Amino acid sequence: MLGSNGIVNITHPEGSDVKGPHVVFDFDGSCTRVQDAAPAFLAEFRRLFTRCVGPGVAAGWDAALAVVRARSPEAGWMLGGTASAPAAADPYILAGETAGYVVRTHGIQSPLPTDLHARAYEAAPAPFRHDLLEVLDGLARRGCTMSFVSNSSTRSIEARLDEYLAQHPALRRQIEVVGDAGKFKIRELSSGSSLHPDLRRAFESLPETARSVGLDRPVYLRRGAYFEALCKVWRNTASAIGSTVVCGDIWELDLAMPAALGMCTHLITRASPYDTYAYELHAAQRAGTSAGVSDDLRGLLTTVEGTLS
């Protein structure tokens, strides 16, 4: 049920089988340097887009890109049909929203290929953050359970982690990946999902939206696909909600729902030209005394330490 502070309160039974903090990472941006890959990604996306719509239509790409940037964050990511994150929060969202703007402007009726993003993404992988290995090792030493929950595919993330941690097989084995999480989907829980009753009640107690200072449109909280992905890494254990730290770089997409559920959150700020918006910083700072904000991943260790004290 909702407490007076708007956060979902859950009473956990004694004898919880959760032995320590469960740290859930977002992947793109949170653990990678998307700003370094952005020029190559956007160039490849535009090339593929031009092949689909023709040079005459694609000539409006740069102007459309500028419009989307200027209208964000009030303009949202509309992939799921509802504004789910700032339209220019990262190059991946920006490319899709720019393509959509060009298509609408030119009245194009035929749908674009569904693999445009995936092909450009694979052609321009973002390098990992310099401190990721240090942080993963530090969390393992603190007895944390670690998972990645991301919109990117399980296959692509696992392949990258396999390569990145090839010299650290014991650490790699401690990390679970749940991809295709659909964080952008504003929807209820799946009718056939067999969630623990306490988990279901927690989600159902969420308000539909929240308001953030500095953002006129609402932030949607009921992201059923994302919640179900979290339940997978929790092994359907209701008590895990109270012992989870979620780390992400887009407040609305990664952290707003977990914060409303009472989880500890840690916001990794984004680098230029995809700077974190003021409303995101304000929301992160209001998420509770245990919440954290930092420019690098090392700050997450401080937030986790706070949950252990």
N, C-alpha and C positions, 0 to 999 in steps of 0.2 A: 504494500500500500504506500501512498505518497505521504512523506513526512511534511512538516511545516515549511521546510526549505525547498520543497519541490523535488526532492530526491527519493527514489524508491527505497523503502526500508524493508529488509527481509530478516526475519529471525531464523538463525541457522541452528539445527539440532546439534547436540553435543556429539563428539566423536567424528568430526568431519574427516574425510579421507584426503583432504587437500593438505599437503605437508609444508608448503611454503608459498611465497608469492609466485603467481603465474604471470609472466611478462608476455604480452601480446604485441607484436610489432606489426605496423603497416610496412610495406616493402618500398614501393617507388617513392622517392623523395625523403622518406623517413630514414632509410638505410642506404640510399644511393644519391649521387650528386646529379640530379636531373638537369640542373642548369648547365652542366658540362656537355650533356648529350643533346640538349634542346636544339641547337642549330642544325645538327645533322638529322635529327628526328623530323623537325619541321620541314626541312628541305626534301627529305624522302617522302613524307606524307604529301607535300604539295606536288611532287613529281607523279606520284601514284594517282592523286586526285585529278591532275591535269589530264592524265591518260584516260580517265573515266568521263570527264565532262567536256574536254576539249580546251584548247588554249584561249579561245575567246571568252569562255565562262571563267576560267581560272585566272584571267587577267585581273579580275577584281579581288584576288586573294589578299594582297597586302592591305588594301583599304578595309576589307572585311575584318582582317586580323586586328587592325587598329580600332575598329568599332567595338569588337568584342572586348578587347582590353579596357577600353574607356568605360564600358557599361558594367564591367565586373567590379565589385562583387554583387551588385544588385541583380545583374543578369546571372542566371544560374545554369549549371550543367543539366541539360534536359534529356539525356540519354534514356532515362527511365520514364519520361513524360512529366516529371515534376522537378522543380529546381532543387538540386541535391547538394550543390557545392558551388563555389565561385567559378564563373565561366573561364577565368584566366588564372586559376590557382596553380596550374602546372602546364607544361607544353602538351601533354596528352589530352587533357580536357580542352585546352585552347584550340587544338587542331580540329577536334570534332565539332566544337561549337562554331568555328570559323567556316568549316565545310558546310554545316547546316545553314549558316547565314547566307553563303553564296548561293546554295541550292534554292533557298526560299526567294532570294532577290531575283533570281532568273526564272523562277517558276518551273524548275525541273521536276518532273513527276516520277521518273524512274528512280528506284532506290539505288544508293551507292553500294558497292560490294561491302560485305560485312567484315572483310579481313584487312581493310586499309590500315587500321590502327596496328594490328598485329604484325603486319609486314614491315611497317615503318619502325615499330618498336624493336623487332628483332634485328633490323639493319643498323640500329643506333643504340646499343646497350649503354645504360648509364653506369659509370664506375661506382664502386662501393665507397661509402664514406670512409675516410682514413682511420677513424677510431672504432669501426664496427667490430673488428676482431677483438680488440681490447675489451669492449663492452660485453660482447657475448661471453668471453672468458670470465670476466668479472661477475657476471650474473650466474654463470655455472658454479663458480666458487662460492657464491652466496646461497647455493641450493635452490635457485629459481628454476621453474619449469618455463621453457621458452617455445613460443609459436609465432609463425607468421600468418596473418589473416589479411588477404589482399584481393583486390579486383583482378590483378594479373593472374595468369593461369598457374595452377599447381605445377605443371610440367616445367614451365619456364623458370619459376623461382627455384624449384628443386635442382634443376640443372645448374643454375648459377651458384647456388650454395654448395653443390657437390664440387664444383671447380674451385670455388673460393676457399673452402675448408678441406681441400684434398689432403693437406698435411696435418689436419686436426680431426681425424675420423671420430674420435670419442666425443668431441664437441658437436660434430655434425649429427651424430646419432641422437643427441639430446633435443634437436630442433624439429618440430613438426610444422608442416605447411598445409594450409587450407586456402586454396586459390579460388578464383571465380566467385568471390564472396558477395558480389552484388550490393556493395555498400550504397550505391546510388539509387537503389530500388526502394521507393517509399511504398511499403505494402505491409499487410498483416502476416502473421505466421501461416505457413502452409497448413492446409486443412488436415493433411495426413501425417503431420509431424508428431512423433511420440516423445515430446519433451517431458521432463520431470514437471509435475504440477506446480512446484514453486517457481521454476523457470518460466513457465507459461504465465503464471500470475504476475511475475515481475514485468514481463513484456506488456501484458494487458493493462498494467497500471500506469504505463507511460502516457503522458499527455501527447496529443498529436503533434504539437509544435511548441517551440520556445521562442522567446524574443531576445535578441542580442542588441546591446547598445551600439549604435553606429550602423545598423543594418535595418532597412525598412521592411524587407520581406521576411517571412517567418523561416525558422530553422526547423525542418521536419525531423522528428525523433523516431517514429515507428518504422524502422528499417528491418523488416522481418527476415530478409535473406541474410543480412549481416549478423543479426542475433543468432540465427540458426547456425551460422558458421562458427560463432563463438562457442555455442553449445557443443559443437563437435570437438573442439580442442579441450573443453571442460569435461568431456566424456559424460555429458548430460548431468553433471553434478551441480546442484543448486548452490551449495555453499561456496563454489568457486567465484561467484560474483564479488563477494566481499574480500577476496584475496588476490584480485587481478589488477595489474597495472597495464594500461593500454598506452602505447607510444605511437604517435602519428604526427603528420605534418600539415594536415588540413583539418582544422577543428570540426567543421560541420560534417565532414565525411567520416572521419576516423574516431572522433572523441566526444561529440555532443551526446550521442545515445549512451555510450558507456558512462559518461559523467552523470547523466540523468538517472542511471541505474545504481549509482553509488560507487562505481569503480574509481580507483585512482587513475588519473590521466597525466600524461607528459607530452607537451607540445614541442616538436622540433621546428624551429623557425625556418622559413624558406629563404633562399638566397635570391638576389636580384637576377633577372627582372621579374621574378615570381614572388616578390616580397609578401610576407605574412601581412594580412590586413589588420587594421587596428581593432576591429570588432572581434577577431579571433584571439588576439592577445588579451583583450578585456574579458572575454568569456573564459579563457584558460585560467586567468588570474582569479576569477570568481568561483572556480570549480572546487575550492576547498583548500585547507591549509596543507594537505598532503600532495596537491597537484604541483606539477613542475613545468617550467618553460626553459629551454636552452637553445643555443645556436648550434650545439654539437651533441653527439650521442652520449658523451661522458656525463652530461648533466642528468641523464636518466639514472645513473648509478646513485646519485644523491637522492633522487625521488624514491628509488627502491629502498635505500637505507632508511628513509623516513618511515616506510611501511613496516620495517623490521624492528624499529625502536619502540 
